[in-house]
Amino acid sequence: MPAERAPTPVIRPMVNRDSAYFWEGTRKGELRIQSCNACGALRHPPGPACPECGALDRGHVVASGRGTVFSYIVHRHPPVPGKELPIVIALIDLEEGVRMVGEVTDVADDEIEIGMPLQVDFNEVDDDLTLPIWTRVPEEGK
Ligand SMILES: [Zn+2]
């Protein structure tokens, strides 16, 4: 667990009625996945209606925080305010079966690979915003 991270300016995500539960979760150190209260299907990104059954009644579950890299990009250009480039952004297959985009913070751009196991961590930006970030899963026995 990284002890501390220098605060950097970030691009703030849109928080709306559909995604508020997600950001409430990250503030508590929870990675939340939207669920359908009618059929139980999980979905991400969040939306008002269940793509499986169309129900509007929604809740959420807390993810294990583990997943693997499904695909990734290395952002080298253009510059991002407050960020040192390159940034590794991965599409992560969560154990729960949904995919989530996130920044990978401790894997170099030439080390990231498809299938790499990652675990979530949280970057507390300020009182209002905590971003999920993804880090290497420590190897067994270390
Ligand atoms: Zn449903």
Backbone and ligand atoms as CSV (ligand in chain L), in Angstrom:
chain,resi,resn,atom,element,x,y,z
A,1,MET,N,N,0.851,-1.205,0.000
A,1,MET,CA,C,0.000,0.000,0.000
A,1,MET,C,C,0.880,1.245,0.000
A,2,PRO,N,N,0.848,2.041,-1.058
A,2,PRO,CA,C,1.672,3.267,-1.065
A,2,PRO,C,C,1.247,4.184,0.083
A,3,ALA,N,N,2.201,4.699,0.814
A,3,ALA,CA,C,1.876,5.476,2.003
A,3,ALA,C,C,1.265,6.823,1.642
A,4,GLU,N,N,1.916,7.531,0.784
A,4,GLU,CA,C,1.360,8.826,0.409
A,4,GLU,C,C,1.725,9.185,-1.012
A,5,ARG,N,N,0.970,10.048,-1.554
A,5,ARG,CA,C,1.153,10.450,-2.935
A,5,ARG,C,C,1.000,11.958,-2.976
A,6,ALA,N,N,1.889,12.598,-3.688
A,6,ALA,CA,C,1.768,14.054,-3.776
A,6,ALA,C,C,0.463,14.406,-4.484
A,7,PRO,N,N,-0.285,15.360,-3.931
A,7,PRO,CA,C,-1.526,15.741,-4.596
A,7,PRO,C,C,-1.231,16.418,-5.928
A,8,THR,N,N,-1.953,16.055,-6.933
A,8,THR,CA,C,-1.796,16.689,-8.237
A,8,THR,C,C,-3.164,17.147,-8.711
A,9,PRO,N,N,-3.179,18.210,-9.476
A,9,PRO,CA,C,-4.460,18.632,-10.047
A,9,PRO,C,C,-4.973,17.515,-10.954
A,10,VAL,N,N,-6.242,17.338,-10.985
A,10,VAL,CA,C,-6.800,16.265,-11.799
A,10,VAL,C,C,-7.937,16.791,-12.649
A,11,ILE,N,N,-8.259,16.023,-13.643
A,11,ILE,CA,C,-9.456,16.315,-14.413
A,11,ILE,C,C,-10.626,15.733,-13.631
A,12,ARG,N,N,-11.540,16.586,-13.213
A,12,ARG,CA,C,-12.609,16.115,-12.336
A,12,ARG,C,C,-13.681,15.397,-13.152
A,13,PRO,N,N,-14.111,14.255,-12.643
A,13,PRO,CA,C,-15.149,13.515,-13.361
A,13,PRO,C,C,-16.503,14.192,-13.214
A,14,MET,N,N,-17.379,13.904,-14.115
A,14,MET,CA,C,-18.757,14.370,-14.015
A,14,MET,C,C,-19.447,13.554,-12.928
A,15,VAL,N,N,-20.026,14.248,-11.975
A,15,VAL,CA,C,-20.810,13.544,-10.964
A,15,VAL,C,C,-22.261,13.936,-11.191
A,16,ASN,N,N,-23.078,12.962,-11.479
A,16,ASN,CA,C,-24.495,13.251,-11.666
A,16,ASN,C,C,-25.315,12.226,-10.884
A,17,ARG,N,N,-26.622,12.274,-11.056
A,17,ARG,CA,C,-27.488,11.414,-10.272
A,17,ARG,C,C,-27.185,9.938,-10.525
A,18,ASP,N,N,-26.776,9.624,-11.739
A,18,ASP,CA,C,-26.506,8.223,-12.060
A,18,ASP,C,C,-25.189,7.719,-11.483
A,19,SER,N,N,-24.241,8.626,-11.307
A,19,SER,CA,C,-22.922,8.162,-10.880
A,19,SER,C,C,-22.570,8.567,-9.449
A,20,ALA,N,N,-23.480,9.261,-8.763
A,20,ALA,CA,C,-23.176,9.749,-7.409
A,20,ALA,C,C,-22.793,8.604,-6.472
A,21,TYR,N,N,-23.488,7.458,-6.580
A,21,TYR,CA,C,-23.193,6.312,-5.699
A,21,TYR,C,C,-21.736,5.879,-5.846
A,22,PHE,N,N,-21.206,6.002,-7.085
A,22,PHE,CA,C,-19.837,5.553,-7.349
A,22,PHE,C,C,-18.837,6.406,-6.579
A,23,TRP,N,N,-19.055,7.739,-6.642
A,23,TRP,CA,C,-18.118,8.664,-5.991
A,23,TRP,C,C,-18.295,8.693,-4.490
A,24,GLU,N,N,-19.508,8.413,-4.021
A,24,GLU,CA,C,-19.680,8.223,-2.568
A,24,GLU,C,C,-18.866,7.020,-2.115
A,25,GLY,N,N,-18.852,6.003,-2.945
A,25,GLY,CA,C,-18.101,4.784,-2.626
A,25,GLY,C,C,-16.609,5.017,-2.557
A,26,THR,N,N,-16.077,5.703,-3.567
A,26,THR,CA,C,-14.620,5.899,-3.574
A,26,THR,C,C,-14.186,6.722,-2.359
A,27,ARG,N,N,-15.043,7.637,-1.914
A,27,ARG,CA,C,-14.690,8.419,-0.719
A,27,ARG,C,C,-14.569,7.534,0.512
A,28,LYS,N,N,-15.272,6.387,0.497
A,28,LYS,CA,C,-15.204,5.452,1.624
A,28,LYS,C,C,-14.233,4.309,1.351
A,29,GLY,N,N,-13.508,4.392,0.249
A,29,GLY,CA,C,-12.578,3.316,-0.085
A,29,GLY,C,C,-13.280,2.101,-0.662
A,30,GLU,N,N,-14.434,2.313,-1.262
A,30,GLU,CA,C,-15.175,1.216,-1.888
A,30,GLU,C,C,-15.260,1.439,-3.392
A,31,LEU,N,N,-15.010,0.379,-4.142
A,31,LEU,CA,C,-15.218,0.422,-5.585
A,31,LEU,C,C,-16.596,-0.191,-5.837
A,32,ARG,N,N,-17.534,0.641,-6.237
A,32,ARG,CA,C,-18.920,0.187,-6.357
A,32,ARG,C,C,-19.294,-0.092,-7.809
A,33,ILE,N,N,-20.090,-1.123,-7.986
A,33,ILE,CA,C,-20.611,-1.477,-9.308
A,33,ILE,C,C,-22.131,-1.388,-9.231
A,34,GLN,N,N,-22.714,-0.717,-10.203
A,34,GLN,CA,C,-24.169,-0.595,-10.197
A,34,GLN,C,C,-24.803,-1.963,-10.442
A,35,SER,N,N,-25.879,-2.216,-9.729
A,35,SER,CA,C,-26.588,-3.486,-9.882
A,35,SER,C,C,-28.059,-3.212,-10.093
A,36,CYS,N,N,-28.730,-4.185,-10.687
A,36,CYS,CA,C,-30.168,-4.074,-10.912
A,36,CYS,C,C,-30.890,-4.777,-9.775
A,37,ASN,N,N,-31.766,-4.051,-9.111
A,37,ASN,CA,C,-32.500,-4.653,-8.001
A,37,ASN,C,C,-33.568,-5.634,-8.480
A,38,ALA,N,N,-33.896,-5.581,-9.770
A,38,ALA,CA,C,-34.918,-6.493,-10.290
A,38,ALA,C,C,-34.307,-7.837,-10.691
A,39,CYS,N,N,-33.219,-7.817,-11.459
A,39,CYS,CA,C,-32.668,-9.085,-11.954
A,39,CYS,C,C,-31.275,-9.386,-11.429
A,40,GLY,N,N,-30.650,-8.422,-10.775
A,40,GLY,CA,C,-29.338,-8.674,-10.175
A,40,GLY,C,C,-28.165,-8.439,-11.105
A,41,ALA,N,N,-28.427,-8.060,-12.360
A,41,ALA,CA,C,-27.320,-7.846,-13.303
A,41,ALA,C,C,-26.453,-6.678,-12.834
A,42,LEU,N,N,-25.133,-6.809,-13.071
A,42,LEU,CA,C,-24.203,-5.726,-12.746
A,42,LEU,C,C,-23.884,-4.967,-14.011
A,43,ARG,N,N,-23.666,-3.675,-13.877
A,43,ARG,CA,C,-23.301,-2.908,-15.058
A,43,ARG,C,C,-22.372,-1.754,-14.719
A,44,HIS,N,N,-21.532,-1.426,-15.685
A,44,HIS,CA,C,-20.647,-0.269,-15.591
A,44,HIS,C,C,-20.286,0.125,-17.014
A,45,PRO,N,N,-20.299,1.384,-17.384
A,45,PRO,CA,C,-20.651,2.533,-16.558
A,45,PRO,C,C,-22.131,2.535,-16.162
A,46,PRO,N,N,-22.440,3.304,-15.111
A,46,PRO,CA,C,-23.807,3.332,-14.612
A,46,PRO,C,C,-24.767,4.000,-15.583
A,47,GLY,N,N,-26.002,3.623,-15.476
A,47,GLY,CA,C,-27.033,4.251,-16.297
A,47,GLY,C,C,-28.360,4.107,-15.594
A,48,PRO,N,N,-29.363,4.791,-16.105
A,48,PRO,CA,C,-30.655,4.791,-15.413
A,48,PRO,C,C,-31.409,3.468,-15.499
A,49,ALA,N,N,-31.254,2.736,-16.604
A,49,ALA,CA,C,-32.048,1.520,-16.783
A,49,ALA,C,C,-31.151,0.308,-16.971
A,50,CYS,N,N,-31.637,-0.845,-16.537
A,50,CYS,CA,C,-30.893,-2.094,-16.677
A,50,CYS,C,C,-30.894,-2.541,-18.143
A,51,PRO,N,N,-29.713,-2.784,-18.714
A,51,PRO,CA,C,-29.677,-3.226,-20.123
A,51,PRO,C,C,-30.214,-4.651,-20.296
A,52,GLU,N,N,-30.289,-5.413,-19.199
A,52,GLU,CA,C,-30.779,-6.793,-19.276
A,52,GLU,C,C,-32.299,-6.849,-19.257
A,53,CYS,N,N,-32.900,-6.117,-18.308
A,53,CYS,CA,C,-34.350,-6.271,-18.134
A,53,CYS,C,C,-35.102,-4.941,-18.207
A,54,GLY,N,N,-34.382,-3.835,-18.307
A,54,GLY,CA,C,-35.041,-2.543,-18.449
A,54,GLY,C,C,-35.526,-1.915,-17.163
A,55,ALA,N,N,-35.323,-2.599,-16.035
A,55,ALA,CA,C,-35.814,-2.064,-14.764
A,55,ALA,C,C,-35.053,-0.793,-14.375
A,56,LEU,N,N,-35.742,0.112,-13.712
A,56,LEU,CA,C,-35.121,1.365,-13.265
A,56,LEU,C,C,-34.664,1.282,-11.811
A,57,ASP,N,N,-35.063,0.228,-11.115
A,57,ASP,CA,C,-34.755,0.068,-9.702
A,57,ASP,C,C,-33.312,-0.419,-9.576
A,58,ARG,N,N,-32.423,0.466,-9.076
A,58,ARG,CA,C,-31.007,0.090,-9.077
A,58,ARG,C,C,-30.351,0.252,-7.715
A,59,GLY,N,N,-29.340,-0.546,-7.519
A,59,GLY,CA,C,-28.548,-0.486,-6.291
A,59,GLY,C,C,-27.089,-0.621,-6.668
A,60,HIS,N,N,-26.292,-1.110,-5.754
A,60,HIS,CA,C,-24.894,-1.348,-6.109
A,60,HIS,C,C,-24.316,-2.439,-5.226
A,61,VAL,N,N,-23.220,-3.006,-5.687
A,61,VAL,CA,C,-22.438,-3.937,-4.884
A,61,VAL,C,C,-21.028,-3.342,-4.769
A,62,VAL,N,N,-20.284,-3.818,-3.776
A,62,VAL,CA,C,-18.903,-3.365,-3.620
A,62,VAL,C,C,-17.996,-4.410,-4.255
A,63,ALA,N,N,-17.179,-3.968,-5.192
A,63,ALA,CA,C,-16.295,-4.887,-5.912
A,63,ALA,C,C,-15.140,-5.331,-5.026
A,64,SER,N,N,-14.555,-6.450,-5.388
A,64,SER,CA,C,-13.379,-6.952,-4.665
A,64,SER,C,C,-12.193,-6.015,-4.850
A,65,GLY,N,N,-12.224,-5.238,-5.960
A,65,GLY,CA,C,-11.098,-4.353,-6.236
A,65,GLY,C,C,-9.983,-5.035,-6.982
A,66,ARG,N,N,-10.250,-6.246,-7.464
A,66,ARG,CA,C,-9.229,-6.937,-8.248
A,66,ARG,C,C,-9.706,-7.157,-9.662
A,67,GLY,N,N,-8.766,-7.091,-10.580
A,67,GLY,CA,C,-9.115,-7.319,-11.966
A,67,GLY,C,C,-7.863,-7.554,-12.780
A,68,THR,N,N,-8.055,-7.683,-14.085
A,68,THR,CA,C,-6.920,-7.857,-14.982
A,68,THR,C,C,-7.052,-6.885,-16.147
A,69,VAL,N,N,-5.917,-6.581,-16.746
A,69,VAL,CA,C,-5.902,-5.636,-17.864
A,69,VAL,C,C,-6.540,-6.289,-19.082
A,70,PHE,N,N,-7.598,-5.678,-19.592
A,70,PHE,CA,C,-8.231,-6.148,-20.834
A,70,PHE,C,C,-7.566,-5.471,-22.027
A,71,SER,N,N,-7.339,-4.167,-21.909
A,71,SER,CA,C,-6.577,-3.428,-22.911
A,71,SER,C,C,-6.061,-2.164,-22.235
A,72,TYR,N,N,-5.214,-1.455,-22.913
A,72,TYR,CA,C,-4.663,-0.244,-22.299
A,72,TYR,C,C,-4.188,0.709,-23.376
A,73,ILE,N,N,-4.032,1.953,-22.992
A,73,ILE,CA,C,-3.380,2.935,-23.848
A,73,ILE,C,C,-2.315,3.631,-23.010
A,74,VAL,N,N,-1.305,4.112,-23.680
A,74,VAL,CA,C,-0.292,4.935,-23.021
A,74,VAL,C,C,-0.452,6.334,-23.579
A,75,HIS,N,N,-0.806,7.256,-22.682
A,75,HIS,CA,C,-1.039,8.630,-23.106
A,75,HIS,C,C,0.274,9.401,-23.035
A,76,ARG,N,N,0.788,9.801,-24.207
A,76,ARG,CA,C,2.064,10.533,-24.258
A,76,ARG,C,C,1.869,11.994,-24.650
A,77,HIS,N,N,0.761,12.277,-25.295
A,77,HIS,CA,C,0.518,13.600,-25.827
A,77,HIS,C,C,-0.978,13.736,-26.080
A,78,PRO,N,N,-1.610,14.849,-25.918
A,78,PRO,CA,C,-1.074,16.139,-25.469
A,78,PRO,C,C,-0.858,16.167,-23.951
A,79,PRO,N,N,-0.164,17.193,-23.455
A,79,PRO,CA,C,0.069,17.322,-22.016
A,79,PRO,C,C,-1.243,17.385,-21.238
A,80,VAL,N,N,-1.221,16.858,-20.019
A,80,VAL,CA,C,-2.378,16.907,-19.130
A,80,VAL,C,C,-1.966,17.759,-17.933
A,81,PRO,N,N,-2.758,18.774,-17.583
A,81,PRO,CA,C,-2.374,19.655,-16.476
A,81,PRO,C,C,-2.063,18.864,-15.200
A,82,GLY,N,N,-0.927,19.128,-14.618
A,82,GLY,CA,C,-0.578,18.507,-13.348
A,82,GLY,C,C,-0.118,17.075,-13.430
A,83,LYS,N,N,0.001,16.546,-14.629
A,83,LYS,CA,C,0.377,15.143,-14.768
A,83,LYS,C,C,1.720,15.018,-15.456
A,84,GLU,N,N,2.489,14.045,-14.992
A,84,GLU,CA,C,3.715,13.717,-15.682
A,84,GLU,C,C,3.402,12.620,-16.684
A,85,LEU,N,N,3.761,12.847,-17.919
A,85,LEU,CA,C,3.482,11.854,-18.954
A,85,LEU,C,C,4.677,10.902,-19.079
A,86,PRO,N,N,4.514,9.690,-19.572
A,86,PRO,CA,C,3.226,9.152,-20.028
A,86,PRO,C,C,2.341,8.671,-18.875
A,87,ILE,N,N,1.055,8.592,-19.156
A,87,ILE,CA,C,0.087,8.030,-18.218
A,87,ILE,C,C,-0.411,6.715,-18.822
A,88,VAL,N,N,-0.505,5.709,-18.001
A,88,VAL,CA,C,-1.048,4.431,-18.460
A,88,VAL,C,C,-2.522,4.360,-18.049
A,89,ILE,N,N,-3.389,4.228,-19.043
A,89,ILE,CA,C,-4.825,4.101,-18.785
A,89,ILE,C,C,-5.250,2.707,-19.254
A,90,ALA,N,N,-5.860,1.958,-18.366
A,90,ALA,CA,C,-6.233,0.585,-18.726
A,90,ALA,C,C,-7.744,0.403,-18.671
A,91,LEU,N,N,-8.206,-0.516,-19.502
A,91,LEU,CA,C,-9.576,-1.016,-19.395
A,91,LEU,C,C,-9.441,-2.324,-18.625
A,92,ILE,N,N,-10.045,-2.373,-17.448
A,92,ILE,CA,C,-9.802,-3.469,-16.522
A,92,ILE,C,C,-11.028,-4.365,-16.418
A,93,ASP,N,N,-10.804,-5.640,-16.586
A,93,ASP,CA,C,-11.848,-6.646,-16.381
A,93,ASP,C,C,-11.927,-6.932,-14.889
A,94,LEU,N,N,-12.992,-6.494,-14.248
A,94,LEU,CA,C,-13.125,-6.764,-12.821
A,94,LEU,C,C,-13.537,-8.216,-12.596
A,95,GLU,N,N,-13.219,-8.727,-11.421
A,95,GLU,CA,C,-13.617,-10.100,-11.073
A,95,GLU,C,C,-15.121,-10.287,-11.200
A,96,GLU,N,N,-15.862,-9.197,-10.990
A,96,GLU,CA,C,-17.315,-9.288,-11.017
A,96,GLU,C,C,-17.889,-9.350,-12.432
A,97,GLY,N,N,-17.036,-9.169,-13.451
A,97,GLY,CA,C,-17.521,-9.338,-14.815
A,97,GLY,C,C,-17.860,-8.057,-15.558
A,98,VAL,N,N,-17.553,-6.904,-14.964
A,98,VAL,CA,C,-17.728,-5.652,-15.705
A,98,VAL,C,C,-16.352,-5.059,-15.980
A,99,ARG,N,N,-16.325,-4.104,-16.891
A,99,ARG,CA,C,-15.060,-3.466,-17.230
A,99,ARG,C,C,-15.084,-2.010,-16.812
A,100,MET,N,N,-13.947,-1.542,-16.364
A,100,MET,CA,C,-13.836,-0.180,-15.866
A,100,MET,C,C,-12.540,0.426,-16.382
A,101,VAL,N,N,-12.593,1.694,-16.750
A,101,VAL,CA,C,-11.392,2.394,-17.198
A,101,VAL,C,C,-10.727,3.039,-15.994
A,102,GLY,N,N,-9.419,2.981,-15.924
A,102,GLY,CA,C,-8.743,3.635,-14.821
A,102,GLY,C,C,-7.276,3.865,-15.097
A,103,GLU,N,N,-6.731,4.796,-14.332
A,103,GLU,CA,C,-5.300,5.079,-14.465
A,103,GLU,C,C,-4.504,4.053,-13.661
A,104,VAL,N,N,-3.447,3.560,-14.272
A,104,VAL,CA,C,-2.555,2.625,-13.591
A,104,VAL,C,C,-1.350,3.425,-13.134
A,105,THR,N,N,-1.098,3.430,-11.826
A,105,THR,CA,C,-0.140,4.407,-11.313
A,105,THR,C,C,1.266,3.872,-11.106
A,106,ASP,N,N,1.439,2.595,-10.944
A,106,ASP,CA,C,2.794,2.145,-10.585
A,106,ASP,C,C,3.354,1.113,-11.556
A,107,VAL,N,N,2.833,1.117,-12.772
A,107,VAL,CA,C,3.354,0.205,-13.789
A,107,VAL,C,C,3.855,1.065,-14.949
A,108,ALA,N,N,5.121,0.853,-15.335
A,108,ALA,CA,C,5.705,1.670,-16.397
A,108,ALA,C,C,5.031,1.374,-17.728
A,109,ASP,N,N,5.125,2.357,-18.624
A,109,ASP,CA,C,4.443,2.222,-19.914
A,109,ASP,C,C,4.974,1.048,-20.735
A,110,ASP,N,N,6.218,0.617,-20.463
A,110,ASP,CA,C,6.730,-0.538,-21.218
A,110,ASP,C,C,6.598,-1.840,-20.440
A,111,GLU,N,N,5.922,-1.777,-19.282
A,111,GLU,CA,C,5.726,-2.997,-18.481
A,111,GLU,C,C,4.275,-3.460,-18.471
A,112,ILE,N,N,3.384,-2.539,-18.760
A,112,ILE,CA,C,1.965,-2.899,-18.729
A,112,ILE,C,C,1.689,-3.934,-19.816
A,113,GLU,N,N,0.871,-4.919,-19.506
A,113,GLU,CA,C,0.523,-5.907,-20.538
A,113,GLU,C,C,-0.874,-6.453,-20.303
A,114,ILE,N,N,-1.454,-6.895,-21.369
A,114,ILE,CA,C,-2.800,-7.461,-21.294
A,114,ILE,C,C,-2.764,-8.703,-20.418
A,115,GLY,N,N,-3.740,-8.792,-19.518
A,115,GLY,CA,C,-3.810,-9.929,-18.610
A,115,GLY,C,C,-3.126,-9.702,-17.281
A,116,MET,N,N,-2.406,-8.579,-17.146
A,116,MET,CA,C,-1.721,-8.280,-15.882
A,116,MET,C,C,-2.741,-8.082,-14.762
A,117,PRO,N,N,-2.559,-8.754,-13.624
A,117,PRO,CA,C,-3.489,-8.534,-12.514
A,117,PRO,C,C,-3.233,-7.181,-11.842
A,118,LEU,N,N,-4.304,-6.487,-11.522
A,118,LEU,CA,C,-4.204,-5.188,-10.851
A,118,LEU,C,C,-5.166,-5.158,-9.682
A,119,GLN,N,N,-4.896,-4.268,-8.760
A,119,GLN,CA,C,-5.858,-4.048,-7.688
A,119,GLN,C,C,-6.086,-2.559,-7.526
A,120,VAL,N,N,-7.266,-2.238,-7.026
A,120,VAL,CA,C,-7.628,-0.830,-6.931
A,120,VAL,C,C,-7.003,-0.197,-5.692
A,121,ASP,N,N,-6.723,1.070,-5.808
A,121,ASP,CA,C,-6.327,1.870,-4.661
A,121,ASP,C,C,-7.071,3.198,-4.839
A,122,PHE,N,N,-6.961,4.076,-3.867
A,122,PHE,CA,C,-7.739,5.299,-3.959
A,122,PHE,C,C,-6.861,6.511,-3.752
A,123,ASN,N,N,-7.038,7.480,-4.617
A,123,ASN,CA,C,-6.282,8.724,-4.560
A,123,ASN,C,C,-7.223,9.818,-4.075
A,124,GLU,N,N,-7.079,10.180,-2.795
A,124,GLU,CA,C,-7.945,11.203,-2.231
A,124,GLU,C,C,-7.458,12.560,-2.711
A,125,VAL,N,N,-8.198,13.132,-3.638
A,125,VAL,CA,C,-7.802,14.401,-4.245
A,125,VAL,C,C,-8.119,15.559,-3.307
A,126,ASP,N,N,-9.339,15.552,-2.793
A,126,ASP,CA,C,-9.749,16.545,-1.796
A,126,ASP,C,C,-10.969,15.983,-1.072
A,127,ASP,N,N,-11.630,16.806,-0.268
A,127,ASP,CA,C,-12.753,16.308,0.520
A,127,ASP,C,C,-13.888,15.773,-0.348
A,128,ASP,N,N,-13.997,16.317,-1.556
A,128,ASP,CA,C,-15.122,15.951,-2.406
A,128,ASP,C,C,-14.825,14.828,-3.378
A,129,LEU,N,N,-13.565,14.645,-3.674
A,129,LEU,CA,C,-13.239,13.734,-4.770
A,129,LEU,C,C,-12.129,12.752,-4.409
A,130,THR,N,N,-12.447,11.478,-4.540
A,130,THR,CA,C,-11.445,10.428,-4.430
A,130,THR,C,C,-11.512,9.605,-5.699
A,131,LEU,N,N,-10.378,9.493,-6.380
A,131,LEU,CA,C,-10.344,8.760,-7.649
A,131,LEU,C,C,-9.839,7.342,-7.427
A,132,PRO,N,N,-10.492,6.375,-8.059
A,132,PRO,CA,C,-9.911,5.035,-8.032
A,132,PRO,C,C,-8.705,4.986,-8.958
A,133,ILE,N,N,-7.653,4.361,-8.513
A,133,ILE,CA,C,-6.460,4.170,-9.340
A,133,ILE,C,C,-6.086,2.699,-9.233
A,134,TRP,N,N,-5.272,2.249,-10.156
A,134,TRP,CA,C,-4.965,0.816,-10.206
A,134,TRP,C,C,-3.482,0.596,-10.039
A,135,THR,N,N,-3.155,-0.422,-9.257
A,135,THR,CA,C,-1.751,-0.700,-8.944
A,135,THR,C,C,-1.477,-2.191,-9.125
A,136,ARG,N,N,-0.222,-2.494,-9.178
A,136,ARG,CA,C,0.245,-3.874,-9.296
A,136,ARG,C,C,-0.218,-4.697,-8.110
A,137,VAL,N,N,-0.564,-5.931,-8.344
A,137,VAL,CA,C,-0.838,-6.859,-7.253
A,137,VAL,C,C,0.510,-7.359,-6.754
A,138,PRO,N,N,0.792,-7.218,-5.455
A,138,PRO,CA,C,2.093,-7.675,-4.948
A,138,PRO,C,C,2.258,-9.171,-5.219
A,139,GLU,N,N,3.471,-9.576,-5.589
A,139,GLU,CA,C,3.692,-10.999,-5.856
A,139,GLU,C,C,3.674,-11.770,-4.550
A,140,GLU,N,N,3.209,-13.004,-4.636
A,140,GLU,CA,C,3.148,-13.870,-3.456
A,140,GLU,C,C,4.546,-14.007,-2.847
A,141,GLY,N,N,4.590,-13.956,-1.508
A,141,GLY,CA,C,5.838,-14.214,-0.831
A,141,GLY,C,C,6.783,-13.035,-0.737
A,142,LYS,N,N,6.299,-11.849,-1.159
A,142,LYS,CA,C,7.180,-10.682,-1.048
A,142,LYS,C,C,6.641,-9.758,0.024
L,1,ZN,ZN,ZN,-32.239,-5.985,-14.573
